[in-house]
Amino acid sequence: MGGISIWQLLIIALIIVLLFGTKKLRSLGGDLGSAVKGFKKAIGDEEPTVKKDNTEADADFEQKTLSKEEQQSEDQVQKNQKDKEQV
């Protein structure tokens, strides 16, 4: 009681086909399907973005470590640049 029977669903489907036509409904279905497929692909792309190990180099050059004096010199240069930016 109160539910939609199969005959009522068929009548509603027939009215929709008569109103919109099969060509428009086919293109609408294709657009909806491609949208769902794109959504699933976007969701699937985000999952494997796990942080990689730091053992892989980001560029094609070797990293070098600065000595304590060089690092202090570099820090002083950065501080001077910040001071100039603030002026």
C-alpha positions as CSV (number, residue, x, y, z in Angstrom):
1,M,0.0,0.0,0.0
2,G,1.4,3.4,-0.9
3,G,4.3,2.0,-2.9
4,I,5.1,2.5,-6.5
5,S,4.4,-0.6,-8.6
6,I,6.3,-1.7,-11.8
7,W,3.4,-0.4,-14.0
8,Q,3.6,3.1,-12.5
9,L,7.4,3.1,-13.1
10,L,6.9,2.0,-16.7
11,I,4.3,4.8,-17.3
12,I,6.6,7.4,-15.9
13,A,9.5,6.1,-18.0
14,L,7.3,6.3,-21.1
15,I,6.3,9.9,-20.4
16,I,9.9,10.9,-19.9
17,V,11.0,9.3,-23.2
18,L,8.1,11.0,-25.0
19,L,9.0,14.4,-23.5
20,F,12.8,14.4,-24.0
21,G,13.3,11.9,-26.8
22,T,15.8,9.0,-26.9
23,K,18.6,11.0,-28.4
24,K,18.7,13.6,-25.6
25,L,18.3,10.9,-22.9
26,R,21.2,8.9,-24.5
27,S,23.5,11.9,-24.4
28,L,22.4,12.8,-20.9
29,G,23.2,9.2,-19.8
30,G,26.6,9.4,-21.4
31,D,27.4,12.7,-19.8
32,L,26.3,11.3,-16.4
33,G,28.4,8.2,-16.9
34,S,31.5,10.1,-17.8
35,A,31.0,12.4,-14.8
36,V,30.8,9.5,-12.4
37,K,33.9,7.9,-14.1
38,G,35.8,11.1,-13.7
39,F,34.8,11.4,-10.1
40,K,35.9,7.9,-9.3
41,K,39.2,8.5,-11.0
42,A,39.8,11.7,-9.0
43,I,39.0,9.9,-5.8
44,G,41.3,7.0,-6.7
45,D,44.2,9.4,-7.6
46,E,44.3,11.0,-4.2
47,E,44.7,7.7,-2.2
48,P,48.2,6.7,-3.4
49,T,49.8,10.1,-2.7
50,V,51.8,8.7,0.2
51,K,54.9,10.5,1.2
52,K,58.0,9.0,-0.5
53,D,61.2,8.2,1.2
54,N,63.8,11.0,1.4
55,T,66.3,8.6,-0.2
56,E,65.3,9.7,-3.7
57,A,66.8,12.9,-4.9
58,D,64.5,15.7,-6.1
59,A,66.9,17.0,-8.7
60,D,69.9,15.8,-10.7
61,F,72.5,17.3,-8.5
62,E,74.3,16.1,-5.4
63,Q,73.5,17.7,-2.1
64,K,76.3,19.2,-0.2
65,T,76.4,20.1,3.5
66,L,77.6,23.5,4.6
67,S,80.2,23.9,7.2
68,K,79.3,25.8,10.3
69,E,81.0,29.0,9.1
70,E,79.3,28.8,5.7
71,Q,75.9,28.2,7.4
72,Q,76.4,31.2,9.7
73,S,77.4,33.3,6.6
74,E,74.3,32.0,4.8
75,D,72.1,32.9,7.8
76,Q,73.6,36.4,7.9
77,V,72.8,36.9,4.2
78,Q,69.2,35.8,4.7
79,K,68.9,38.1,7.7
80,N,70.2,41.1,5.7
81,Q,67.8,40.3,2.9
82,K,64.9,40.3,5.3
83,D,66.1,43.6,6.8
84,K,66.2,45.2,3.3
85,E,62.7,43.9,2.6
86,Q,61.3,45.5,5.7
87,V,62.8,48.9,5.0
